[in-house]
Every structure is written in structure tokens, then in C-alpha cells.
Amino acid sequence: MSNDEATTESGRQRSFRLHNMAVPARPLEPALYLVATPIGNLGDITLRALETLAGADVLACEDTRVTRVLLDRYGIQNRPYAYHEHNADEVGPRLLQALEAGKSVALVSDAGTPLVSDPGYRLAQSAIATGYRVVPIPGASAPLAALVGSGLPNDAFLFAGFLPTKDKARRDRLAEFAAAPATLMFFESPHRIGAALEAAADVLGGDRLASVCRELTKTYEEFRRGTLAELAAHYAEVENVRGEIVLVIGPPPERPVEQADVDAILGDLSKTLPTAKAAAEAARLTGLPRKELYQRLLDMKSRDG
């Protein structure tokens, strides 16, 4: 790349710095780039993210002071502009105008992947509705880091953002997910984690396995694992909990299906479905082998004449 290609009209260098070596960044095609940034450890940034932050014509962020720390660490001269929930109505249209003018716009949150519990989704929705390209630049994600570090099942998971602050609303929200056959993930503040665990133990059952994942990727990273009852008891005694927290709760324990219940399910399904399809649907609902249920349904029909 020539020096001209690595320099903007304003004279800003499109480059980033790695180990005291300047790396030129190519100008980007016009699009909205959603750039994941570190959730704590600044070393978790990707090379593609650095090139995007350095090469974008416009860089929007939640808090310019937070983003400036990252930019300074990697020698990026791009000037960040604030875009957050309090100024989205004013700044959002300006960012869309930049896209209309053929410029590239990069959006970052204070930490992690944009649009996850931040106002960036409004800008992305508007860009998509207007027909502009939206390009995700993947990277750090607190929910995924917590999930893989928790040791809990990860074949199916459900991220539900922040729990409500009021106790009744919090318990109602937990009740909505009580039977979900998936690992649950919530963001929680340190001064509410005790109350959240107490409510979760009451609503979901104290024997549900869980993990309190605190200060992920930072110096004092902690995974405290146990049942909801054990964790609730621990945090009831702890004062001055600090740091950002992801609460991960394992799926409900599997309970054996009673034979009478299986027969009832098969009987209901066979009223509207052919035998093979009824057996397949019953297998999905109960977790029992399809062939076994198929034979069982044939036996039921034979007995009934």
C-alpha cells in the first residue's frame, strides 16, 4: 500500500501499531462495521478489528474516553465520536448520512460485541432498512466467555440480558425461563448478585447448577461454581462484591417421563398424525427412541381394536 492510500484527506494516518511497528490499514468499503472490542484484557483485540478501527472514515463509540484508551494502546489516530442511548436520535442520522456519502462507519461499544445490551441495534436496524451493508467484525463477547468458562452445558443456551431490579419483576422474569431446556445467561451488577441468586434459587430450584463469572479476562477473573443454593448462601455473606458479572445457570434437570404420560402423548398425536409422524413427534417431546414409540403406538392401536 502506498503512503497516499494509508492517509486520509485530513492527513490522519490509516495505521495501527504492533510491537512498535506501524502497520498500514487499507481504506474500507462503504458500510457499517460492528467491531467487537476487548471486555477487559486489551490483548484480546483482533487484527481485523484494529485494521477496521484504523481504516474507517468515521468511528462511533459509547464513551470516547474508554475507546481512546484502546486506540492509544495501538497507536490509532482515528477520532472517536460518541453514540449512545442519550444522543442516538441526534447522532444516528448523521452516521446514516455518512454512509449515504459513501463513507465507512465503524461502531464499537465500551467492551465486547456491539448491539449486545447497548443502543447500537437501532443504528444497525436503520442501516439495514435503508439498504446499507452491515459487516460484523467478531471478537470478544462476555456471555460466550462466561459460558465456556462456567463448565455448564453449551449445546443450547439463552442470553437474556439484565434481570429486572425489582424483586417481583425479577422473579417473574426468571419464571419465564424456568422450563427452558437451555443454559441461561444474565448480566448482573455486583450489588444485586446476592438478591439475584436468592431469587433464582427460589424460582428455579436450589439444586440447579450455576456459575458466577466475574471480571472476565481481567486480573482478578473469577469463576465461582456450585448450586444456586450454595452460591446464594455464599454471596449473602460477602460484602462489597466488585466487577462486572455474568450469571450462568444450567438447564433444568431431566425428569423421567411416566409411562402413562407417554401413552397420553402418543394417543393425542395419533388423532391428527399418521403413526410414523406421531412417533417422531413424541420422540422429540419425550426424548425416547422413535422406534420404541412407533412400536408402542402400534401396540396401543392393536389393543384398542
Secondary structure, 3 states (H helix, E strand, C coil): CCCCCCECCCCCECEEEECCEEEECCCCCCCEEEECECCCCHHHCCHHHHHHHHHCCEEEECCHHHHHHHHHHCCCCCCEEECCCCCHHHHHHHHHHHHHCCCCEEECCCCECCCCCCCHHHHHHHHHHHCCCEEEECCCCHHHHHHHHHCCCCCCEEEEEECCCCHHHHHHHHHHCCCCCCEEEEEECCCCHHHHHHHHHHHHCCCCEEEEEECCCCCCCEEEEEEHHHHHHHHHHCCCCCCCEEEEECCCCCCCCCHHHHHHHHHHHHCCCCHHHHHHHHHHHHCCCHHHHHHHHHHHHHHCC
